[in-house]
């Protein structure tokens, strides 16, 4: 198992997500950056659904109590193993008592730590992703113990083509949302010519943008939303729903992020810039 000595800012267990319950108001959840998530699992020879630790901005301090192999991907958070610097997207072997810690955030915003065969957390509604109240807690706390199957046999690390180019791009690829037709020419020009900055209000539920576009007076019936749905408030503010976002909403759904764009946005923090590309 791993013991959480220090939890970091917002550290949680995530897998691919919780599907089939949105009609009951249950978000998908799962890894915010599915690219980094899958790359770490592939390097460890895990299934694409294996549960990893998702780390946000400030990393945890973790102690291993059994031998295994582990790998870190996504954001560069100055990770160390027993106080020695280690690299992202490289598999390391650990023994009982070894400690992994994180330091200064250098690049990106969310990182992923995986172990061989993944973490063996309880399954709730078909997923191990932490989301309160479906799971008892929404994030890892100090002294939490995370079980996994010990693994100390030698094995050949798979050859995996790693993509980190998306980490620093400001461009979010989008398609037209169901209410895209309601946008005026002025709003369209603003939407696709402006550079937007991320507001302080950003988390696993949604990201808000600092700049507004021209306001509107449209009202719609509450309708289904998805991770990556871009809503436009009457005041012209843009809200981008993420993996823990609500399943319905009453604001016009003007754009829809691609899965790649969701990963790009998941690696952005307060003040970072983004643009939309249709």
VENLINMO-V21889 format. One record per run of one state. SS is the DSSP state (H for helix, E for strand, - for the rest). FROM is the first residue (numbers start at 1). LEN is the number of residues. If there is no record, write none. Layout:
BEGIN
ss = <SS	SS>
from = <FROM	FROM>
len = <LEN	LEN>
END
This chain:
BEGIN
ss = <-	E	-	E	-	H	-	H	-	E	-	E	-	E	-	E	-	E	-	E	-	E	-	E	-	E	-	E	-	E	-	H	-	E	-	H	-	H	-	E	-	E	-	E	-	E	-	E	-	E	-	E	-	H	-	E	->
from = <1	2	7	10	15	22	25	34	44	52	57	61	65	68	77	80	82	84	86	92	95	99	102	107	116	124	125	127	128	145	147	165	169	171	177	180	183	185	194	196	203	206	210	223	225	229	233	238	242	248	250	252	258	259	267	273	278>
len = <1	5	3	5	7	3	9	10	8	5	4	4	3	9	3	2	2	2	6	3	4	3	5	9	8	1	2	1	17	2	18	4	2	6	3	3	2	9	2	7	3	4	13	2	4	4	5	4	6	2	2	6	1	8	6	5	1>
END
